[in-house]
Amino acid sequence: MASAYLVMFAIPLVARGEKPSLNVRLAAASGFTMTLLYVVLSAIPIIKVQTPWEFTAKVIGFVIALQSAGTAIYWTATRRSRSAAV
């Protein structure tokens, strides 16, 4: 999903350590802004729907559910790999 791109574009802007050049930071800020705009606009219906807030809530709920499932899969795989390494 787009949240991975938000994180990717945020890294040069907020990460500690070596500071990237101004060009890289400007490109990262532009990419972050455009991706955030995409995320916001993808939750707003562009066609006529009965209840726009219900549509938006369903889209946001679906995205949160997918992100939660991905996090659970990652944590499970990480625990299994740690226990297999021991």
C-alpha positions as CSV (number, residue, x, y, z in Angstrom):
1,M,0.0,0.0,0.0
2,A,0.9,3.6,-0.1
3,S,1.9,3.7,3.6
4,A,5.2,2.0,2.7
5,Y,5.9,4.8,0.3
6,L,5.1,7.4,2.9
7,V,7.7,5.8,5.2
8,M,10.2,5.5,2.4
9,F,9.8,9.2,1.5
10,A,9.9,10.3,5.2
11,I,13.3,8.6,5.9
12,P,15.5,11.3,4.3
13,L,13.4,14.0,6.1
14,V,13.4,12.7,9.7
15,A,16.1,10.0,10.0
16,R,19.0,10.6,12.3
17,G,22.6,10.5,11.2
18,E,24.0,11.7,7.9
19,K,21.8,14.5,6.3
20,P,21.0,14.0,2.7
21,S,21.6,16.8,0.2
22,L,18.9,19.5,-0.3
23,N,17.9,18.0,-3.6
24,V,17.2,14.6,-2.0
25,R,15.2,16.2,0.8
26,L,13.2,18.3,-1.7
27,A,12.5,15.2,-3.8
28,A,11.5,13.2,-0.6
29,A,9.2,16.0,0.5
30,S,7.6,16.2,-2.9
31,G,7.1,12.4,-3.0
32,F,5.7,12.3,0.6
33,T,3.3,15.1,-0.2
34,M,2.0,13.5,-3.4
35,T,1.7,10.1,-1.8
36,L,-0.2,11.6,1.2
37,L,-2.5,13.4,-1.2
38,Y,-3.1,10.1,-3.0
39,V,-3.9,8.4,0.3
40,V,-6.4,11.1,1.3
41,L,-8.0,11.3,-2.1
42,S,-8.3,7.6,-2.5
43,A,-10.5,7.5,0.6
44,I,-12.9,10.1,-0.7
45,P,-15.5,8.8,-3.3
46,I,-15.3,10.3,-6.7
47,I,-18.6,8.9,-7.8
48,K,-22.1,9.5,-6.4
49,V,-22.6,7.3,-3.3
50,Q,-25.5,7.1,-0.8
51,T,-23.4,8.0,2.2
52,P,-19.9,9.3,1.5
53,W,-18.8,9.0,5.2
54,E,-19.8,5.4,5.3
55,F,-17.8,4.7,2.1
56,T,-14.8,6.6,3.5
57,A,-15.0,4.6,6.8
58,K,-15.1,1.3,4.9
59,V,-12.1,2.2,2.8
60,I,-10.1,3.4,5.9
61,G,-11.2,0.3,7.9
62,F,-10.1,-2.0,5.1
63,V,-6.7,-0.3,4.9
64,I,-6.2,-0.5,8.6
65,A,-7.3,-4.2,8.6
66,L,-4.7,-5.0,5.8
67,Q,-2.0,-3.1,7.6
68,S,-2.8,-5.0,10.9
69,A,-2.8,-8.3,9.1
70,G,0.6,-7.5,7.5
71,T,2.0,-6.5,10.9
72,A,0.7,-9.7,12.4
73,I,2.3,-11.8,9.7
74,Y,5.6,-10.0,10.1
75,W,5.7,-10.5,13.9
76,T,4.8,-14.1,13.5
77,A,7.5,-14.7,10.9
78,T,10.0,-12.8,13.1
79,R,9.2,-14.9,16.2
80,R,9.4,-18.2,14.2
81,S,12.8,-17.2,12.7
82,R,14.2,-16.3,16.1
83,S,13.0,-19.6,17.6
84,A,14.4,-21.6,14.7
85,A,17.8,-19.9,15.0
86,V,18.0,-20.9,18.7
